[in-house]
Structure formats: structure tokens, C-alpha cells
């Protein structure tokens, strides 16, 4: 397996804070000191839109014709509703302002999913000043930073901050059913094929279901947030899979708020933690040097809305995603 240059070369020209992030992520990946890996269907109808729509078998290679692809993909995930921290039974992480202020935080979640396929809070992260970018100016996860590809380093704060997450125990409740702490239900989202770009897109601003932001459970489960006409406090997870096509230009982009983490084959590829305005990151699948052409891999997606200002949600991808294992849901409604 090809490796990146030694870590001291990778960090050349980077600030101390940026170096700290790369070192942090390198150590969590379990690499040898001084090295960085060269990482450069149908849904069951639940809350929201979608339904029993077959995904189809179309490939998403860059040389495929758009008409050979299914026009829509329905993905079924699990939405979990929480009460905010200042109410009876509220969760401490919802409406919690990070100690270093609202903003984008990275490095607080382990680079690998646990044995249950869930993200793990480890802390020790930093607030982001400006993001790492590729040669096209797209924001990328620092763990995939590769100067040989023309990537540009970002900046982070000098002090650690957990990004408004109280503890590993409370974070573990975000994406698990916990009686008395959350209520859950299936949720469908529909990605539509843009024939001009060849990409599948879900955007709350373009979807008839969401005229005022990504608020899929207004008036449902625990109901709207106290004194408001929207439900601002929830998480959403998707368990999907795809077939890797090497050198075909497969990409996945998310833009939104608040927290978002994406894992491919159980490894982090997008880290947009924290309570913030809409942020974006892109992963090129060809950077993931552990993927094998023609093999099927998981893509796990974890989202949280924790603050009552706005909720934005946009997925754009060339991947022909399919539903994997549907996360469990309580199926309870108030």
C-alpha cells in the first residue's frame, strides 16, 4: 500500500495548530509514528417523503450516461428527537454553547466507528479557523490532506474544546434509542438525479417537504421546541452502501448544520462537528487507498441539529447509494 511522505514532510509549512490536528488524527488511525496513510433498496416509508422506491442497479462511473441511472434514490434512516437541556428530561448537549463559542469543531470524534457501527466521542478537538481544501478549493477532512495533490492546509485554535459535547456517555445517546431520553422513527429522504451534473442531490431548499429548512419532525415525537413552531433538537443517521469504481471520480459532499460526520468502511471521511452555520466538506473516493475496485462498502452518515436558529441539509454525490441496515427506531409518537 502506498504511503504518504513522512509526517515531518507532510507538516512542512503548516502552523503548530494544524500540525496538532494531523498528529491527533494520525495517532487515532493507529499508524506508525512518522507516517500518514495516503488517503488524499427501496426505503420503508416513515416520516417525511419517499416510499417503497427501488434503487436499481445503475452504475455511477464518470463515463456512464445519465439516462442509465435511476432518476431518484430513496434512502431510509432513523431520526431521533430530543428535548433541549433546560426542559424536564432534556439532553445536556442540545442548546449547549461550546466553551470556545459557536463554530466548527473537528477532532472530537474517533476516526473509526465502534463495534455497533456508531461514532465515539473522544474529545481533544479544536475549533476550526479555516478549513483544509483541495486544489479546486473544496473543503476536505484534514485526515485526507495530501500536499502532493495540491491540497492547502487550514487552521485551528490553540486550545482544545469538545464542541458542546458534555461526555462520551451522553454522546453515545445521540444515535441510539434510549427510553426517556429520545424518541425515534424511520425517515426517508429522496435524492434526485441532476442530469446536467450526473450527481444525486437532496437539498431541503429544493424539496417540497421542507419549505423553511430541514425540520422533518415538526409537531411529531416530542413535539416542537418549547415556545417555537419548529422542532430544533434531533439527530438523523443513514446506513448505506455503494460499489466503489476506481478512477471514476466518485464524490460525496455534504453542506449543512449542525454536526455531521461521514464514515466510509467505518473510517471517518467528513468531520463537521460543532454548533455552527452551514459548513461543507467533500470526499473524493479515489483518495481512500484502502478501497478495492468493484467491491461494496458502507457509507454511514450522522447528523445533529442542536440549536434553534436554522437547519440546513444538502447531500450531493455521484454514488449510487443503496440502503444498508436500517438503524433501529422506537416507532413511538406523542
C-alpha positions in Angstrom: 0.0 0.0 0.0 1.4 3.3 -1.0 2.1 5.7 1.9 2.3 9.5 2.2 5.7 11.1 2.9 7.0 11.0 6.4 4.9 13.2 8.7 7.6 15.9 9.1 7.4 16.5 5.4 3.6 16.5 5.4 3.6 19.1 8.1 6.1 21.4 6.4 4.7 24.9 6.0 1.8 24.1 8.4 1.2 26.0 11.6 1.5 24.4 15.0 -2.3 24.1 15.4 -2.7 22.5 12.0 0.2 20.1 12.8 -1.6 19.2 16.1 -4.7 18.2 14.2 -2.8 16.0 11.7 -0.8 14.4 14.6 -4.0 13.8 16.5 -5.8 12.2 13.6 -2.7 10.1 12.7 -2.4 8.7 16.2 -6.1 7.8 16.3 -5.8 6.0 13.0 -3.2 3.7 14.7 -0.4 4.5 12.2 3.3 4.0 12.8 5.0 7.1 14.2 6.1 9.4 11.4 3.6 8.1 8.8 0.3 9.2 7.3 -1.8 6.9 5.2 -2.1 8.3 1.6 -5.9 9.0 1.7 -5.9 12.1 -0.4 -33.4 -0.5 -1.7 -36.0 0.9 -1.7 -37.0 2.6 1.6 -39.7 1.7 4.0 -41.9 4.7 4.3 -41.6 6.6 7.6 -41.7 10.3 8.5 -41.1 12.6 5.5 -41.2 11.9 1.8 -40.1 8.9 -0.2 -41.6 5.4 -0.1 -41.1 2.0 -1.5 -39.0 3.0 -4.4 -36.5 0.6 -5.9 -32.9 1.8 -6.2 -31.9 -0.1 -9.3 -28.6 -1.4 -10.4 -27.2 1.5 -12.5 -23.5 2.3 -12.2 -22.2 5.7 -11.3 -18.9 5.7 -13.2 -17.9 9.0 -14.7 -18.3 7.6 -18.3 -21.8 6.3 -17.7 -24.7 8.1 -19.4 -27.1 9.8 -17.1 -30.1 8.1 -18.7 -28.7 4.7 -17.5 -29.1 5.8 -13.9 -32.2 5.7 -11.7 -33.8 9.1 -11.6 -34.2 9.0 -7.8 -32.7 7.2 -4.9 -34.8 6.8 -1.7 -32.7 6.4 1.5 -34.3 5.4 4.8 -32.7 6.5 8.0 -33.6 7.0 11.6 -34.5 10.4 13.2 -34.3 10.7 16.9 -36.0 13.5 18.8 -34.5 15.1 22.0 -35.7 17.7 24.5 -33.4 20.6 25.0 -31.3 20.8 28.1 -33.3 23.4 30.0 -36.6 21.3 30.0 -37.6 18.3 32.1 -35.9 15.2 30.7 -33.8 17.4 28.4 -30.4 16.2 27.0 -27.4 18.3 28.1 -25.9 18.6 24.6 -28.9 20.2 23.0 -28.8 24.0 23.2 -25.3 23.7 24.8 -22.9 26.5 23.7 -19.3 25.3 23.3 -16.8 26.8 25.7 -14.9 28.3 22.8 -18.1 29.7 21.2 -20.3 28.6 18.4 -18.4 27.3 15.4 -17.0 24.4 13.5 -15.1 21.8 15.6 -13.0 18.9 14.4 -11.1 16.0 16.1 -13.6 15.3 18.9 -14.9 12.1 17.3 -12.8 8.9 16.9 -11.8 8.2 13.3 -13.3 4.7 13.5 -16.8 3.6 14.3 -17.3 1.3 17.2 -18.4 -2.4 17.1 -22.1 -1.2 16.9 -21.3 1.0 13.9 -21.7 4.2 15.9 -19.4 7.2 16.3 -17.4 7.6 19.5 -16.7 10.8 21.4 -13.0 11.0 22.4 -12.6 14.8 22.9 -9.4 16.7 22.4 -10.7 18.5 19.3 -10.2 22.1 18.1 -12.3 24.9 16.7 -11.6 25.5 13.0 -10.3 28.8 11.8 -10.5 28.0 8.1 -10.7 24.6 6.5 -8.3 22.4 4.7 -9.0 22.5 0.9 -8.1 20.6 -2.2 -6.6 22.1 -5.4 -10.1 23.0 -6.5 -10.8 24.9 -3.3 -13.3 22.4 -1.9 -13.1 21.9 1.9 -11.8 18.4 2.9 -11.3 16.4 6.0 -7.7 17.0 7.3 -7.1 13.3 7.7 -7.1 13.1 3.9 -4.8 16.1 3.5 -2.1 15.5 0.8 0.1 18.3 -0.3 1.3 16.3 -3.3 -2.3 16.6 -4.7 -2.1 20.4 -4.3 -4.1 20.5 -1.1 -3.9 23.5 1.2 -3.7 23.4 5.0 -6.2 25.0 7.2 -6.0 26.5 10.7 -7.4 25.6 14.2 -7.4 27.2 17.6 -4.6 26.5 20.1 -6.8 25.2 22.8 -8.9 22.1 23.0 -12.7 22.2 23.1 -15.3 19.4 22.9 -17.6 21.5 20.7 -20.5 21.5 23.1 -20.5 17.7 23.8 -20.6 17.0 27.6 -19.2 13.4 27.7 -18.8 10.2 25.8 -21.8 8.7 27.7 -24.2 11.5 26.7 -22.9 11.5 23.1 -23.5 7.7 22.8 -27.2 8.5 23.3 -27.3 10.6 20.1 -27.6 7.7 17.7 -29.1 5.0 20.0 -32.7 4.6 21.2 -32.7 5.5 24.9 -36.1 5.3 26.6 -36.9 8.5 28.4 -34.2 10.4 26.6 -35.2 10.2 23.0 -38.0 9.0 20.6 -37.2 7.7 17.1 -38.9 6.9 13.8 -37.9 6.0 10.2 -37.3 8.9 7.9 -37.0 8.8 4.1 -35.1 11.3 2.0 -35.1 11.3 -1.8 -32.1 12.2 -3.9 -32.9 13.4 -7.4 -30.5 12.9 -10.3 -29.3 16.1 -11.8 -28.8 15.1 -15.5 -26.5 18.0 -16.2 -24.0 17.2 -13.5 -24.7 13.4 -13.2 -25.0 13.9 -9.4 -27.7 12.9 -7.0 -28.9 15.8 -4.8 -31.1 16.2 -1.8 -31.4 19.8 -0.7 -34.0 20.9 1.8 -34.3 24.3 0.0 -35.4 22.5 -3.2 -37.7 19.9 -1.6 -41.4 20.5 -1.3 -41.4 18.8 2.1 -39.1 21.4 3.6 -40.0 24.9 2.7 -38.3 26.6 5.7 -35.3 24.4 6.5 -34.6 20.8 7.3 -37.2 20.2 10.0 -38.6 16.7 9.4 -40.4 16.2 12.7 -42.2 19.4 13.3 -45.2 18.6 15.6 -44.1 15.0 16.0 -42.4 12.7 18.5 -41.7 15.1 21.5 -43.3 17.9 19.5 -42.0 21.3 18.7 -39.3 23.0 20.8 -40.7 25.0 23.7 -42.2 28.3 22.6 -41.5 27.7 18.9 -43.3 26.4 15.8 -40.4 24.0 14.9 -38.7 21.0 16.3 -35.0 22.1 16.5 -33.5 19.2 18.5 -32.9 15.9 16.8 -30.4 13.6 15.2 -30.5 11.7 11.9 -28.5 8.7 10.8 -28.2 6.8 7.5 -26.7 3.4 6.9 -26.0 3.0 3.2 -23.7 1.1 0.8 -22.2 1.6 -2.6 -19.9 -0.1 -5.1 -16.5 1.5 -5.5 -15.4 2.3 -9.0 -11.8 3.2 -9.0 -10.7 6.3 -11.1 -14.3 7.1 -11.9 -14.4 10.4 -10.0 -16.9 9.2 -7.3 -17.5 12.0 -4.8 -19.7 12.8 -1.8 -20.4 16.3 -0.5 -22.4 17.5 2.5 -23.3 21.1 3.3 -25.4 22.0 6.4 -25.6 22.4 10.1 -25.1 21.5 12.9 -22.9 18.4 13.4 -22.2 16.0 10.6 -19.8 13.0 10.4 -19.5 10.6 7.5 -17.7 7.3 7.6 -16.7 5.0 4.6 -16.0 1.4 5.5 -16.1 2.5 9.2 -13.4 5.3 8.7 -14.1 9.0 9.0 -14.0 11.0 5.8 -16.0 14.1 6.8 -15.9 15.9 10.1 -18.2 19.0 10.5 -18.7 18.9 14.3 -20.0 21.7 16.4 -22.9 24.2 16.6 -22.5 26.5 13.6 -23.9 27.9 10.4 -23.9 25.8 7.2 -20.5 24.2 6.5 -19.3 21.9 3.7 -16.8 19.1 3.1 -16.2 16.9 0.1 -14.6 13.4 -0.1 -13.2 12.0 -3.3 -13.4 8.2 -3.0 -10.3 7.7 -5.1 -8.3 9.2 -2.1 -9.3 6.3 0.1 -6.5 3.9 -0.7 -7.9 1.0 1.2 -10.9 0.7 -1.2 -10.8 -2.0 -3.9 -12.3 -1.5 -7.3 -15.6 -3.3 -7.7 -16.1 -4.0 -4.0 -19.1 -2.9 -1.9 -18.5 -0.6 1.1 -20.6 1.0 3.7 -21.2 4.8 4.0 -22.6 5.8 7.4 -23.9 9.3 7.9 -24.6 11.0 11.2 -26.3 14.4 11.5 -27.4 16.5 14.6 -29.5 19.7 14.9 -28.8 21.1 18.3 -29.6 24.9 18.3 -32.7 26.9 17.5 -31.6 29.1 14.7 -31.7 27.3 11.3 -31.3 23.8 9.9 -29.7 23.2 6.5 -29.1 19.9 4.8 -27.7 19.2 1.3 -26.2 15.9 0.0 -24.6 15.9 -3.4 -23.0 12.7 -4.7 -22.2 10.6 -7.7 -22.5 7.5 -5.7 -25.5 5.2 -6.5 -26.2 4.7 -2.8 -28.3 1.8 -1.5 -30.0 1.3 1.8 -27.9 -0.8 4.2 -29.2 -2.0 7.6 -31.9 0.3 8.9 -30.9 1.6 12.3 -33.4 0.7 15.0 -36.2 3.1 15.9 -38.7 3.1 18.8 -41.5 3.9 16.4 -43.2 5.9 19.2 -45.2 9.0 18.7 -46.5 11.5 21.2 
